[in-house]
Amino acid sequence: MITIVDLFERSVEKYSANPYLWEKTGSEFVPKTYKQVKGEVYCLANGLLSMGVKNNETIALLSEGRNWWVVSELAILYTGAINVPLSIKLESPDLHFRLEHSDTSIIFVSGNQAGKINAIKGKLPKLKHIIYLDEQDEYAENEMHISKVMEQGESFMQNNPDALSEATKRIGLDHYATISYTSGTTADPKGVILSHRNYTANVEQALTLMNIPQWYRTLIILPLDHCFAHVAGLYSFMAMGASIGTVQVGKTSIETLKNIPTNIKEFKPNLLLSVPALAKTFKKSIESNIKAKGKTVEMLFNFAMKISYRYNKEGYNKGAGLTFLYKPLIWLFRKILIDKVREGFGGELDFFIGGGALLDIELQRFFYAVGMPMMQGYGLSEATPIISSNSLERHKLGSSGYLVTPMELKICDDNGVELPVGQKGEIVIKGENVMVGYWKNEKATAETVKDGWLYTGDMGYMDKDGFLYVLGRFKSLLIGNDGEKYSPEGIEETVVQQSPLIDQFVLYNNQNAYTTALVVPAKEMLKKATQESVADLSSHEAVNEAIKLLQNDIAQFKTGGELAGQFPDRWLPVTFAVIGEPFSEKNGLVNSTMKLVRGKVEKRYADKIDFLYTPEGKDVFNSINVTAIKELFEK
């Protein structure tokens, strides 16, 4: 059993000359070896010690992904301090809350994020130093560029050669490594405390699911503040002597995002970590590129996908029955078409690992068919985070994979009684990856971890083959007036996936006679579809036509509809409210991992939800929807 410091030291010893970090600041990606990174970590860690950093002190890190992010975290951990990794999407007051609540004394911050810290630093009495990762025009007292800390570190090392080794000796397995704030799908942010052993244990567990050769490399396109990127990216690749690259930082967040497709093509990763929001973007990009090549190529691609879906089935049973006859066609399509699609991702990509939220099975089938399987996994921050995943060797599309080992899992009913295989209940786990607890929140810790068992709050079941199926959050369950429960996420994902007119879709039923929905339309698509029947968008007829189009897209899942049978009718909405504003991080209705904060959505639109349970609201052509569509068309 080892700490993160031990893990890095062992990797440097074994893979000294291997490249570990890749970064593009100019025209191309440049590598740094394990040995070079170790030198920088030692220097920066000594610099922090020279500034008086103490064991268990909390130090925050707010930056886009880059070499300095990884070096800074390792340096913090080497001193025995605790890293508080922060999402760059945070704005005040959420950022202020986390910095104050965590007792942060030093902040590492990038140039793009500096304004956020400058705006609130006067409200942080415990803040002693700000370390900038990019040069600033001027520095206030107790502010400096990271190069100055490195200079201090070099001098400190010469005069105090044993200081760093003394600091690392104090780091035990249970020593806190990070405090990761997560809002999950509830309103109150909680600081998840993860120890050194939580991380190294989860790395060991993760490596029972996936193989990472030394020559593998991944471009980390997910935020580095999340433990998914930590374990599946930084530390699993470190353990195997492999390489990680980061996305080229732009002048703005939008510019950085735009660099992702270019960087993927340049870097040629073998593995990518993804979340559903990115998966949808990648799928749209592939389809757009195919469409741009003309009708013939598009028809051929669609035919190839249709044949591949039939052949692949759910992955584990591909080619079963007479579908083995498709194998020569599949080979041909791969040679003339699919390999060209893969070239858009560098041509070396073996697979994705998908996490963050439930990944629609149609998305899984799509990426499987284009030769870059997106292996759905499951976890949560409180489990460091990986609990299960599909792998290239063993997978069932639609499932969340098989369990990491060693780890115990049970499915429990409302009274905590373990249920047999195949029955749905709460997912409960036990292992070295279970968090230490929540920072300064003993009550929440006691409610979540009982006798070493982590009660995830997620509903799921195990099948007879050892695959876990995750159905959604208990707190988001639809509850009928007879007490029957159903998870909405699968319906919501599918409706958005199948309807070009709906961008976001949230179901609601809390012991009511029927289910309702909040619908955020795809504005431009809805306008275009409406104008095919009614040219004048300002007319009453156009408004009613738009509402009818939305209603029809939802109705296709009900009895008699083209897509009927996927979901029970009682959980499909009888009526809906049109919402003119997207659910986003900016308005606090989506969190930093792109998950809907359902509690906040329900609270924000409580009046509309209540209205939907009135006689007027039950009619989709109600006054609220008419007004919402009018305003949407006027924008």
Secondary structure, DSSP 4 states (H G I P E B T S, - for coil): ---HHHHHHHHHHHHTTSEEEEEESSSSEEEEEHHHHHHHHHHHHHHHHHTT--TT-EEEEE--SSHHHHHHHHHHHHTT-EEEEE-TT--TTHHHHHHHHTT--EEEE-GGGHHHHHHHGGG-TT--EEEESS--S---TTEEEHHHHHHHHHHHHHH-TTHHHHHHHT--TTSEEEEEEE-TTSSS-EEEEEEHHHHHHHHHHHTTT----TT-EEEE-S-TTSHHHIIIIIIHHHHTT-EEEEPPP-SSHHHHHHHHHHHHHHH--SEEEE-HHHHHHHHHHHHHHHHHT-HHHHHHHHHHHHHHHHHHTTSTTTT-GGGGGGHHHHHHHIIIIIHHHHHTTTS---EEEE-SSPPPHHHHHHHHHTT--EEEEEE-GGGSSEEEE--SSS--TTS--EEPSS-EEEEE-TTSPBPPTT--EEEEEESTTS--EETT-HHHHHHHEETTEEEEEEEEEE-TTS-EEEEEEGGG-EEETTS-EE--HHHHHHHHHH-TTEEEEEEE-EEESS-EEEEEE-HHHHHHHHHTT-S-TTSHHHHHHHHHHHHHHHHTTSTTSTTTTSS-GGGS-SEEEE-SS---TTTTSB-TTS-B-HHHHHHHTHHHHHHTTSTTTTSTT-HHHHHHHHHHHH-
